[in-house]
Amino acid sequence: MKKLDYPYKPTHPGEILKEEIVYRGISQKRLAEQTGISYPMLNEILNGKRPVTETLALLFEAALGVEAEMLVRMQMRYNMQTMRQDKRLAARLREIRRIAAVL
């Protein structure tokens, strides 16, 4: 089976949201109040330490007009790329592939 390499660093959707609020001159505190989420939670999202869920994506869409589906897709790609870089999981997947190849 062909080895899959994923050399790029994925973009967390929080990075896009952070750029958007900076561009618009909106404070994190104001956005947190507007969306009804806590400031610490918003800060963790914007710094890539917390995932953007479907619910959060819809809240950001309502507040900023950033498409919710795009944010969710970005989060999924970020999660997948992060998992592909996990050495323990990679070893486990290699073993599963090895076993499956002989079946």
N, C-alpha and C positions, 0 to 999 in steps of 0.2 A: 504494500500500500504506500502511496506517495506521502512523504512527510509534509505536513502543512506548517509553514512558517508565517508568523504574524508579527513582523518586526515593528509595526507602528504602535505608538501609544494612543489608546482610545481617548476620545473626548467625552468627558462627563457632561451631561446636559446642564449641570449647574454652572459650568463655565460660560455657556451661551447666555443663560439667564443673568449671570453677573455682568457680562458685557452689555446686555440690553438695559439693565437698570442704571449702569454707569452712563451709558449713552443718553438715556432719558433724564438723568439727574434725579432719579428716585432713590431715596434712602432705603436701606434694608429694613429699618424700623417701620417706615411708611408701608412698604410692600407687605411686611409681616402683618401689620394691622389690617391692611386692605383685604388680604387673603384669609385672615383668621388663623394663621399658624404662628407658633411662637418664634420670637427672634432667634433663639439658639438653633431651632430646627432649620429655619431659613438659612442661617449662616452656614450650617453644616452642609446643606444642599449646595449652596453657592460655592463652597470650597471642596466639593466632591467627596464628602465624608458620609453622605446619606443619599440613598437613591431617590429618584423622582418616580413616584408611583402614579398610577393612572389618575387617582383623585387629585394629587398635587398638580399633575400636568393640566388637568381641567381648571384648577384654580388659577394657575399661571396664565392659561389661555384667556380666561375671563379678565384677569387684571392687566395683562400685557399684550394680548393679541398674538402671542406666540403659539403656533399650532401644537395642540396637545399630542397628537399622533407622532409628530416629529420628535418631541421630547421623550416619549415612551420608546420609540425606535432607537433613539440615541442611547437611552439607558440600557436597553436590551443588548445593543452592540457593545457597549462599555462592559456590561456584565460578562458577555461571552468572551471578549478579548482578555479580560482580567482572569477569567477561569482558565483560558488556554495558556496563560503564562504561569499558572500554578504548577510547580514541579511535581508535587505529590500526586495531583490529579493526572498530570501527563503520564507519569509512570503507571498509574492504575489503568489508564486508557490503553497504553501500549500493551499491557498484560491482557486486557480484555480482547484487544484486536488479535494478539498472538493466539489466544485460545480459540477465538471465533474462526481464525484462518484454517484450523485443522478440523473443524466440524464439517 
